[in-house]
């Protein structure tokens, strides 16, 4: 069974930074690109960033230049370094495979950007 465990969220002031982590089950991590997604209140879940097994990355325009995705294939873990955070980054952040997310999702990690 595919599992994702996200961590690292919290409350941060605008302009601050956070680093999210996601431990994924090896059955999916070793086969697929991994992505970060987020869901803000009353909005649909959206793509944030992805990293292929080889390390190629891509970002949503809204986070480009501020967020950095990386993955440690030996640890089955994907990271999201978030800098220059804005209130509109407030959301629950999830990781999953990309471009086709697995049907099961983790609990996510809450990121709140507020002064």
N, C-alpha and C positions, 0 to 999 in steps of 0.2 A: 504494500500500500504506500502510495506517495505521501510524504509528509514534509511540511514546511514549518519551521519555527523561527519567527521574526523577533528581533529584540533591538533595543537601543533607542527607542523613541523617548519623548519627554516634552517638557515645556521649555521653550527657549525664546529669548527676546529677538525681535527683528534684527537681522544682521549677524545673528549667531550661527553656530555650527552644530551638527549632530552627525554621528556615524551609525548607520543601521547595519545589522548583521542578519543573515538568514541561513540557517542550517537546513539543507535539503537532503532527502533520502538519495542514496547513491544511484539507485536505479534510474532516476531521471537526470540527476546532475551530470552524470558521465556521458549522457547521450544528447543533451539538448542545450541550446542557448538558454540563459537564465535572464529573467526580467524583473524589474521592480514596477509595481503598479500602485496607484493610490485611489482612495475614494473619500471625497470630501462630503460633509453632510448635505443631503438632498441632491447629490450629484451621482452620475454613473462612475464606475471604476474606470480609470484611464491609465494608459501606458506612461511610464516615466523614463525608463532606461533599460538597455539590454546589453549583455555581454556574451559573445559566442565562446565556445570551448577554447578556441584559439586566442581569445582576448580582444577581438574586434568589438567596438562599442558604438552605440547610437543613443541619442537622447531626444526627448520631446523638446520642442522649441522653448517651452516655458521654463525649462531647467538648464538648458544648454549654457555652459560656461560657469555654472554654479555647482552642479552635482557631478560626481564621478563614481561610476560603477566599476567594481573589480570583482574578481573571483579567485578563490584558492581551490584549485581542483583536488589537491591532496586532502583538504579538509571538508570538501563538499559544502563550501560556504561562499555566499555572495555578499558583497558589501555595497553600501551606498553612502559615500561621503557627501554631506550636504552643507554647503557654505552659503553665506549671504542669504540666509533664510528670510522669507517674506511671509506676511500673514496669509497670503493665498496658498502657501504650501501646507497649511493646516489640513490634515487628512489622516486616515488610517492607511499605513503603508504595508503592502504585501509583496512577497516574491512568488514567482511561479515560472514555469517554463515559457519560452517565447519562440515563435509567435503564437503557438496554440497553447494556452494555459491548460494544465490538468484540471479535471473537474473538481477536485478537492483543493481547498485553500486553507492556509493556516489562519491563526487568529488575528494576525496583523499586529502592528505596533503603532500606537497613537503618537503623532507629531503635532504639537500645538505651538504655533508661533504667535506670540502676543506680548505686549508690553504691560 
